[in-house]
Amino acid sequence: MNFDQFSMAGKTVLVTGASSGLGHHFAGLLAAAGARVLLAARRMDKLLARIEELRGKGHDAACIEMDVRNGESVRNGFAQATEAFGMPDVVINNAGMEPGVFTYITLEEDDWDAVIETNLKGVWLVSREASRLWIEQGCGGNIVNIASILGFRQQKGVTPYAVSKAGVLQLTRQIALEGARYDIRCNALAPGYFLSSVSSALLESDANEAFVRSIPQRRTGEMQDYDGALLLLASEASAHMTGQSIVVDGGHVVSSL
């Protein structure tokens, strides 16, 4: 087996939503694997701090301001990215949000729109712009969408988030189908439950102990649990994979069927 396939050396990777959470973590992982990383988000102050951390470790990194909900901002972001490092070889669609804990009945229209626009429309806008540029340059490319276990199952109080992530899974398959002729691949990583803004209400509540017992591995995820799958999808090790979704959840989906 050629383990060099997992190396990101010589690759440029754009990570959206890189100011915190998984995006923040994945930027460091990809940089350590040899990639030039472009961090994109709306909050430039946090991006700049992360860039300094990465450069301090000897990594090649830059940041760009991008609001994934806005097509013009996405186009400008890619223009900045190309100016800084050239066209990204890989795009990690990680930007996401949730409105808090509301049922579909109590949720307000503006909150629904904000989640769907960020988590689903944003993935489409970024993927569309990257794909148009790859097609124009005739070079192909690789898209990795960060979905969620909630694209496969339900949890009370997170309706728009779950719906958006289910949409991301289907969008991943559509991009894979329509992009293949241009040598564009698209796969998704679906993390299970880990401590985040989406899951904190549950994992920090009195119900946490009973909830964790429902996970076959009897624990929630840690950031590093997603590293192997992310590197597989971002690297040439997955060159013959497209339209696939990898679930990393301690077996939770299996137990929910």
Order of alpha helices (4+ residues) and beta strands (2+ residues): beta-alpha-beta-alpha-beta-alpha-beta-alpha-alpha-beta-alpha-beta-alpha-alpha-alpha-beta-alpha
